Amino acid sequence: MVVTKEQTIAEVLRLNPKTAEVFTRYGMHCFGCHIAFSETVGEAARAHGVDADLLVADLNELLANEKEEDKEH
């Protein structure tokens, strides 16, 4: 699955909890609050002054890297 700006933060975290590391790098610590269940990645990026396209790219890169690591094991 690929992350999009339309997904909620909670949906992305369910794909892989390690995505919290990416959100944290962007200064977004909202993954632990109730807003994560209704706020989309794009909305959260705007609220935090973050480039949503870069955030989504980094989230997808993490997921791709995790998938490759799974294949190696």
DAJOJO-V670653 format. One line per field, one symbol per residue. ss: DSSP state (h for helix, s for strand, l for the rest). phi: phi as a letter, one per 40 degrees, with the letter a starting at -180 (. if undefined). A space follows every 10 residues. Layout:
ss->???
phi->???
This chain:
ss->lllllllshh hhhhhlllhh hhhhhllllh hhlhhhhlls hhhhhhhlll lhhhhhhhhh hhhhhhhhhh hhl
phi->.bcbccccdc cccccadccd ccdcdcgbbc ccbccdcbcc dccccccbgb cccccccccc cccccccccc ccb
